[in-house]
Each structure stands twice: as C-alpha cells, then as structure tokens.
Amino acid sequence: MHALNHMSHNAHKRLNHREKEVERRDRMLIHNHADERATVEEVFDQRTRMVVFDLLNSGILYEVNGAVSSGKEAKVYWAINKEGKDLAVKIYLTSSAEFKKGMVKYIEGDPRFKNIKRDTRSLMTIWAQKEFRNLLEAYEAKVPVPKIVAVKSNVVVMEFIGKKGVSAPSLKENPPTNPERAYKLLITYIKRLYRKAKLVHGDLSEYNIMMWRGKPLIFDLSQTVSVEHPMADFMLRRDLTNLNRFFSRLNVNVVSLEDLHKMVVG
C-alpha cells in the first residue's frame, strides 16, 4: 500500500510538473498580448496546448510569440527555432463550427483523403494535414510557397514569410512595381501547380499572394484540391478570373479567360 501511495505521489508530482511546464509555455505564448488573451485561449484548448508543448519540447519550436494574423478558422503565430530562424505556426480553431460546415466539400471528392470522420477535431486534423501536403507538393513542383516544417494534429509549422514577426505584404496591401512581370510569373506558377503538383489553389486572389524578394509567393493552401476533385475546374476558372480582375486594374493586358485556361490545362 505504501509503495502504491509512493508511486501515486510520484505520478502526481510528474503531472504537476508537466502542468507547470504547460502554464509556463502558455504564459510565453501570450506575453505582451493581454488584449488577445480571450482569442488565444479559444485557440489553445487543452489538447492544442499539449500539441504546441510537444513541438516546443521536441525542438521544432524554441519560442512562440504574438499572433500575426487571425481569421475565423485559424490564427497564425510568429515563432523561432533554436537557430533563430523565423517560423509561422498556424493553429486551426477546433471550435469553429461555421468553418466546419464549409470545409467538408473541399475534402470530399479529393482522392487523397478518404473515409473521413465528421467530428470537428478529426476534420481540423485532416485540414492541417491537407495544407501540409498541398504546400509540400507545390514546393516540390517549384511553386513559390512557404517551406513546410511540421504538422501535428490541428497545428501546421512552416517558414515565416517576412522579417522578425512582420509578415511580407500581400498584393492587396502592396501591388507589384512591375505588374506585367508578376502576372506572367503567376501564370507560370498556376501552370506548375496544375500540371506538376496536380493541384488547384481554389481561393487564389490578391489577398493570398505576397511579394517576397522581388517575386510573387502563394500562400494559404488549406482549401487547395486535387485536379481530380469534381469542383477543380470551377475553382481553377475562379482563380484565373480573380487573377485577371486584379491585374487588369493595374493596366496589364491580360489574357482572355478561355485562353488562360488552355495555357494552364494544356
């Protein structure tokens, strides 16, 4: 009995120590961001906190700082690794019921993801894995996207595009100085994404393209689908329409939608 109590005491001590470690990580995650505390706590449910803790504990992350962007479905935090390299930590909200309704159509019909569970936690895990895989396949096809680092549950870690916690501007915030060149490069990237990676972005616009080191870089690939998805062609045409709309406003002589579609699909 004494031995059992001793073991229970030791287990209790270990548990207390782990909880204190998690609390310390949480304090670090929200330091100097008290006004965001409610939102941070919404993102970091207990299981998500443990995922972030594991990423810190395994050395993938060294420090997680403030949020750099926030949406209905996810928050992105600026982090660094032990070498001081900037990373982005994207955390999908497990409480986003509205987002859950809209995401299923992007997963179902994608042959890479079958027999999916419909509970929110499972869907968010698949969604994070989907973004990880899309970014990896786009990167391998030589499409400029953030370089992927890790995925665990509803958390994706990738290269941070920007400097010291300040994200590079989107095309919407900072239109390219040479729009003709940017337009031609983006057509090349969409073609590579379609023909080599066999993917369609699905939500391409000036809001999720950044100018980085003089060239456009595409981000936010969570909704990106396989070319085999039943909605792939509709999404591709929508992406191309958005591209033409934005660049025509910058006085670029854009290619007609049908010709552009042929250029991409071949």
Sine and cosine of phi, psi and omega as CSV:
sin_phi,cos_phi,sin_psi,cos_psi,sin_omega,cos_omega
0.00,0.00,-0.70,0.72,0.02,-1.00
-0.87,0.49,-0.67,0.74,0.00,-1.00
-0.89,0.45,-0.64,0.77,0.01,-1.00
-0.90,0.44,-0.69,0.72,0.04,-1.00
-0.88,0.48,-0.64,0.77,0.00,-1.00
-0.89,0.46,-0.70,0.72,0.02,-1.00
-0.90,0.44,-0.69,0.73,0.01,-1.00
-0.88,0.48,-0.64,0.77,0.01,-1.00
-0.89,0.46,-0.70,0.71,0.01,-1.00
-0.90,0.44,-0.68,0.74,0.02,-1.00
-0.89,0.46,-0.65,0.76,0.01,-1.00
-0.89,0.45,-0.66,0.75,0.02,-1.00
-0.89,0.46,-0.68,0.73,0.00,-1.00
-0.89,0.46,-0.68,0.74,0.01,-1.00
-0.89,0.45,-0.69,0.72,0.04,-1.00
-0.87,0.49,-0.68,0.73,0.00,-1.00
-0.88,0.48,-0.69,0.72,-0.01,-1.00
-0.91,0.42,-0.66,0.75,0.02,-1.00
-0.89,0.46,-0.63,0.77,0.03,-1.00
-0.91,0.41,-0.62,0.78,0.05,-1.00
-0.88,0.48,-0.69,0.72,0.01,-1.00
-0.90,0.44,-0.68,0.74,0.04,-1.00
-0.87,0.50,-0.65,0.76,0.01,-1.00
-0.90,0.44,-0.68,0.73,0.04,-1.00
-0.89,0.46,-0.69,0.73,0.00,-1.00
-0.88,0.48,-0.66,0.75,0.03,-1.00
-0.88,0.48,-0.64,0.77,0.02,-1.00
-0.91,0.42,-0.63,0.78,-0.02,-1.00
-0.91,0.42,-0.45,0.89,-0.07,-1.00
-0.90,-0.43,0.18,0.98,-0.02,-1.00
-0.89,0.46,0.67,-0.74,-0.02,-1.00
0.89,0.45,0.26,0.97,0.02,-1.00
-0.74,-0.67,0.71,0.70,-0.07,-1.00
-0.86,0.51,-0.57,0.82,-0.02,-1.00
-0.91,0.41,-0.38,0.93,-0.01,-1.00
-1.00,-0.08,0.05,1.00,-0.16,-0.99
-0.80,0.60,-0.71,0.70,-0.04,-1.00
-0.86,0.50,-0.70,0.72,-0.01,-1.00
-0.93,0.37,-0.67,0.75,0.01,-1.00
-0.87,0.50,-0.69,0.73,-0.01,-1.00
-0.92,0.39,-0.47,0.88,0.07,-1.00
-0.92,0.39,-0.66,0.75,0.02,-1.00
-0.93,0.37,-0.74,0.68,-0.12,-0.99
-1.00,-0.02,0.96,0.28,0.21,-0.98
-0.93,0.36,0.15,-0.99,-0.13,-0.99
-0.83,0.55,-0.69,0.72,-0.04,-1.00
-0.93,0.38,-0.61,0.79,0.03,-1.00
-0.92,0.39,-0.64,0.77,0.06,-1.00
-0.84,0.54,-0.65,0.76,0.00,-1.00
-0.93,0.38,-0.56,0.83,0.04,-1.00
-0.91,0.42,-0.73,0.68,0.03,-1.00
-0.88,0.47,-0.65,0.76,0.03,-1.00
-0.86,0.51,-0.71,0.70,0.01,-1.00
-0.89,0.46,-0.62,0.78,0.02,-1.00
-0.92,0.39,-0.58,0.81,0.07,-1.00
-0.95,0.32,-0.68,0.73,-0.06,-1.00
-0.92,0.40,-0.56,0.83,-0.04,-1.00
-0.99,0.15,-0.14,0.99,0.04,-1.00
1.00,-0.03,-0.02,1.00,0.05,-1.00
-0.91,0.41,-0.65,0.76,0.09,-1.00
-0.91,-0.42,0.55,-0.83,0.09,-1.00
-0.95,-0.32,-0.62,0.78,-0.01,-1.00
-0.48,-0.88,0.65,-0.76,0.07,-1.00
-0.90,-0.43,0.81,-0.59,-0.06,-1.00
-0.96,-0.28,-0.51,-0.86,-0.11,-0.99
-0.97,0.26,0.25,-0.97,0.04,-1.00
-0.95,0.31,0.68,-0.73,0.03,-1.00
-0.96,-0.29,-0.34,0.94,0.12,-0.99
-0.43,-0.90,0.46,-0.89,-0.08,-1.00
-0.61,-0.80,0.75,-0.66,0.04,-1.00
-0.70,-0.71,-0.03,-1.00,-0.01,-1.00
-0.92,0.40,-0.54,0.84,-0.11,-0.99
-0.99,-0.17,-0.34,0.94,-0.10,-1.00
-0.38,-0.93,0.34,-0.94,0.18,-0.98
-0.83,-0.56,0.58,-0.82,0.04,-1.00
-0.91,-0.42,0.78,-0.63,0.00,-1.00
-0.92,-0.38,0.55,-0.83,0.11,-0.99
-1.00,0.08,0.76,-0.65,0.01,-1.00
-0.70,-0.71,0.18,-0.98,0.12,-0.99
-0.73,-0.68,0.41,-0.91,0.12,-0.99
-0.99,-0.16,-0.07,-1.00,-0.08,-1.00
-0.89,0.45,-0.47,0.88,0.01,-1.00
-0.99,0.15,-0.04,1.00,0.00,-1.00
1.00,0.09,0.20,0.98,0.01,-1.00
-0.98,0.21,0.68,-0.73,0.01,-1.00
-0.94,0.33,0.71,-0.71,0.06,-1.00
-0.75,-0.66,0.40,-0.92,0.12,-0.99
-0.94,-0.35,0.73,-0.69,0.03,-1.00
-0.91,-0.41,0.94,-0.35,-0.02,-1.00
-0.99,-0.17,0.86,-0.51,-0.06,-1.00
-0.90,-0.44,0.89,-0.45,0.02,-1.00
-0.99,0.15,0.75,-0.66,-0.02,-1.00
-0.95,0.32,0.83,-0.56,0.00,-1.00
-0.99,0.16,-0.10,0.99,-0.02,-1.00
-0.98,-0.22,0.11,0.99,-0.09,-1.00
-1.00,0.08,0.99,0.12,-0.05,-1.00
-0.91,0.41,-0.62,0.78,-0.01,-1.00
-0.89,0.46,-0.68,0.73,0.00,-1.00
-0.91,0.41,-0.61,0.79,-0.01,-1.00
-0.83,0.55,-0.66,0.75,-0.02,-1.00
-0.87,0.50,-0.67,0.74,-0.09,-1.00
-0.98,0.17,-0.34,0.94,-0.14,-0.99
-0.99,0.14,-0.40,0.92,-0.12,-0.99
-0.87,0.50,-0.63,0.77,-0.04,-1.00
-0.89,0.45,-0.43,0.90,0.01,-1.00
-0.99,0.15,-0.35,0.94,-0.01,-1.00
-1.00,-0.05,-0.76,0.65,0.04,-1.00
-0.92,0.39,0.70,-0.71,-0.04,-1.00
0.99,-0.11,-0.22,0.98,0.09,-1.00
-1.00,-0.04,0.93,-0.38,-0.10,-1.00
-0.88,0.47,-0.24,0.97,0.01,-1.00
-0.97,0.23,-0.29,0.96,-0.06,-1.00
-0.77,-0.63,0.95,-0.31,-0.04,-1.00
-0.83,-0.55,0.33,-0.95,0.03,-1.00
0.79,0.62,0.79,0.61,-0.05,-1.00
-0.99,0.17,0.58,-0.82,0.10,-0.99
-1.00,0.06,0.53,-0.85,-0.12,-0.99
-1.00,-0.09,-0.08,1.00,0.01,-1.00
-0.94,0.34,0.44,-0.90,-0.14,-0.99
-0.86,0.52,-0.71,0.70,-0.03,-1.00
-0.87,0.49,-0.71,0.70,0.01,-1.00
-0.90,0.44,-0.67,0.74,0.01,-1.00
-0.89,0.45,-0.68,0.74,0.01,-1.00
-0.91,0.41,-0.59,0.81,0.04,-1.00
-0.91,0.42,-0.70,0.71,0.03,-1.00
-0.89,0.45,-0.66,0.75,-0.01,-1.00
-0.88,0.48,-0.67,0.74,0.04,-1.00
-0.92,0.40,-0.68,0.73,0.03,-1.00
-0.90,0.44,-0.59,0.80,0.01,-1.00
-0.90,0.45,-0.72,0.70,0.02,-1.00
-0.90,0.44,-0.67,0.74,0.03,-1.00
-0.84,0.54,-0.77,0.64,-0.04,-1.00
-0.91,0.41,-0.67,0.75,0.03,-1.00
-0.87,0.49,-0.70,0.71,0.01,-1.00
-0.89,0.45,-0.67,0.75,0.00,-1.00
-0.89,0.45,-0.73,0.68,-0.04,-1.00
-0.93,0.37,-0.58,0.81,0.06,-1.00
-0.92,0.38,-0.69,0.72,0.00,-1.00
-0.87,0.49,-0.68,0.74,0.00,-1.00
-0.92,0.38,-0.42,0.91,0.05,-1.00
-1.00,0.04,0.16,0.99,0.02,-1.00
0.91,0.42,0.58,0.81,0.14,-0.99
-0.99,-0.10,0.81,-0.59,-0.01,-1.00
-0.91,0.41,0.95,-0.31,0.05,-1.00
-0.65,-0.76,0.27,-0.96,0.09,-1.00
-0.87,0.49,0.70,-0.71,0.01,-1.00
-0.95,0.31,0.75,-0.66,-0.09,-1.00
-0.99,0.17,0.55,-0.84,-0.02,-1.00
-0.88,-0.47,-0.77,0.63,-0.05,-1.00
-0.31,-0.95,0.35,-0.94,0.15,-0.99
-0.65,-0.76,0.67,-0.74,0.04,-1.00
-0.48,-0.88,0.87,-0.49,-0.03,-1.00
0.81,0.59,-0.85,-0.53,-0.05,-1.00
-0.99,-0.13,0.36,0.93,-0.06,-1.00
-0.86,-0.51,0.78,-0.62,0.05,-1.00
-0.89,-0.47,0.75,-0.67,0.04,-1.00
-0.93,-0.38,0.77,-0.64,-0.02,-1.00
-0.56,-0.83,0.13,-0.99,0.09,-1.00
-0.85,0.53,0.67,-0.75,0.06,-1.00
-1.00,0.02,0.82,-0.58,0.00,-1.00
-1.00,-0.09,0.98,-0.21,-0.07,-1.00
0.52,-0.85,-0.26,-0.96,-0.02,-1.00
-0.69,-0.72,0.76,-0.65,0.10,-0.99
0.74,0.68,0.75,0.66,0.08,-1.00
0.99,0.11,0.01,1.00,0.05,-1.00
-0.96,-0.29,0.92,-0.39,-0.04,-1.00
-0.92,0.40,0.53,-0.85,0.14,-0.99
-0.89,0.46,0.56,-0.83,-0.04,-1.00
-0.95,0.32,0.50,-0.86,0.10,-0.99
-0.98,0.20,0.22,-0.97,0.06,-1.00
-0.87,0.49,-0.54,0.84,0.02,-1.00
-0.89,0.46,-0.68,0.74,-0.03,-1.00
-0.97,0.23,-0.57,0.82,-0.11,-0.99
-0.60,-0.80,1.00,0.08,-0.02,-1.00
-0.85,0.53,0.52,-0.86,-0.05,-1.00
-0.91,0.42,0.56,-0.83,0.01,-1.00
-0.95,0.32,-0.44,0.90,0.07,-1.00
-0.85,-0.53,0.99,0.17,-0.10,-1.00
-0.88,0.47,-0.55,0.83,0.01,-1.00
-0.86,0.50,-0.72,0.69,0.00,-1.00
-0.91,0.42,-0.69,0.72,-0.01,-1.00
-0.88,0.47,-0.65,0.76,0.01,-1.00
-0.88,0.47,-0.74,0.67,-0.01,-1.00
-0.90,0.44,-0.65,0.76,0.02,-1.00
-0.90,0.44,-0.67,0.75,-0.02,-1.00
-0.91,0.41,-0.58,0.81,0.08,-1.00
-0.88,0.47,-0.69,0.73,0.04,-1.00
-0.86,0.50,-0.69,0.72,-0.03,-1.00
-0.92,0.39,-0.65,0.76,0.02,-1.00
-0.91,0.43,-0.62,0.78,0.04,-1.00
-0.90,0.44,-0.70,0.71,0.05,-1.00
-0.89,0.46,-0.67,0.74,-0.01,-1.00
-0.87,0.49,-0.67,0.74,-0.04,-1.00
-0.97,0.26,-0.75,0.66,-0.14,-0.99
-0.99,0.12,-0.61,0.79,-0.05,-1.00
-1.00,-0.07,-0.75,0.66,-0.02,-1.00
-0.99,0.11,-0.26,0.97,-0.04,-1.00
0.87,0.50,0.69,0.72,-0.04,-1.00
-0.75,-0.66,0.42,-0.91,0.15,-0.99
-0.84,-0.55,0.78,-0.62,-0.05,-1.00
-0.83,0.56,-0.81,0.59,0.10,-0.99
1.00,-0.05,-0.24,0.97,0.01,-1.00
-0.49,-0.87,0.60,0.80,-0.10,-0.99
-0.97,0.23,0.76,-0.65,0.07,-1.00
-0.30,-0.95,0.02,-1.00,0.02,-1.00
-0.90,0.44,-0.22,0.98,-0.02,-1.00
-0.99,0.15,-0.41,0.91,0.00,-1.00
-0.84,-0.55,0.59,0.81,0.20,-0.98
-0.79,-0.61,0.78,-0.63,0.03,-1.00
-0.94,-0.35,0.45,-0.89,0.21,-0.98
-1.00,-0.08,0.88,-0.48,-0.06,-1.00
-0.69,-0.73,0.87,-0.49,-0.03,-1.00
0.82,0.58,0.67,0.74,0.12,-0.99
0.99,0.10,-0.02,1.00,-0.03,-1.00
-0.74,-0.68,0.42,-0.91,0.06,-1.00
-0.95,0.32,0.58,-0.81,0.06,-1.00
-0.75,-0.66,0.75,-0.67,-0.07,-1.00
-0.99,-0.10,0.70,-0.71,0.06,-1.00
-0.71,-0.71,-0.05,-1.00,-0.02,-1.00
0.88,0.47,0.94,0.35,-0.06,-1.00
-0.96,-0.27,0.36,0.93,-0.04,-1.00
-0.90,0.43,-0.63,0.78,-0.04,-1.00
-1.00,0.08,-0.08,1.00,-0.02,-1.00
-0.83,0.55,0.69,-0.72,-0.08,-1.00
-0.86,-0.51,0.31,-0.95,0.12,-0.99
-0.91,0.41,0.50,-0.87,0.05,-1.00
-0.89,0.45,-0.28,0.96,0.02,-1.00
-0.99,0.11,-0.15,0.99,0.00,-1.00
-0.90,0.44,0.66,-0.75,-0.03,-1.00
-0.86,0.51,-0.38,0.92,0.00,-1.00
-0.99,-0.17,0.10,1.00,-0.11,-0.99
-0.85,0.53,-0.70,0.71,-0.05,-1.00
-0.93,0.36,-0.64,0.76,0.07,-1.00
-0.86,0.51,-0.70,0.71,-0.01,-1.00
-0.92,0.40,-0.63,0.78,0.03,-1.00
-0.88,0.48,-0.73,0.69,0.01,-1.00
-0.89,0.47,-0.61,0.79,0.04,-1.00
-0.91,0.41,-0.67,0.74,0.05,-1.00
-0.86,0.51,-0.72,0.69,-0.04,-1.00
-0.92,0.39,-0.60,0.80,0.06,-1.00
-0.89,0.45,-0.70,0.71,0.03,-1.00
-0.88,0.47,-0.65,0.76,0.01,-1.00
-0.88,0.47,-0.75,0.66,-0.01,-1.00
-0.90,0.43,-0.66,0.75,0.01,-1.00
-0.86,0.51,-0.73,0.68,-0.04,-1.00
-0.91,0.40,-0.75,0.67,-0.09,-1.00
-0.97,0.25,-0.43,0.90,0.07,-1.00
-0.92,0.40,-0.52,0.86,0.07,-1.00
-0.92,0.39,-0.38,0.92,0.04,-1.00
-1.00,-0.09,0.31,0.95,0.06,-1.00
0.90,0.43,0.48,0.88,0.10,-0.99
-1.00,0.09,0.67,-0.74,0.05,-1.00
-0.98,0.19,1.00,0.02,-0.14,-0.99
-0.97,0.23,0.41,-0.91,0.04,-1.00
-0.98,0.19,0.58,-0.82,0.01,-1.00
-0.88,0.48,0.44,-0.90,-0.06,-1.00
-0.84,0.55,-0.71,0.70,-0.03,-1.00
-0.90,0.43,-0.68,0.74,0.02,-1.00
-0.92,0.40,-0.62,0.78,0.02,-1.00
-0.91,0.42,-0.66,0.75,0.02,-1.00
-0.87,0.50,-0.70,0.71,0.02,-1.00
-0.89,0.45,-0.64,0.77,0.01,-1.00
-0.87,0.50,-0.63,0.78,-0.04,-1.00
-0.98,0.22,-0.76,0.64,-0.11,-0.99
-0.98,0.22,-0.57,0.82,0.04,-1.00
1.00,0.09,0.00,0.00,0.00,0.00
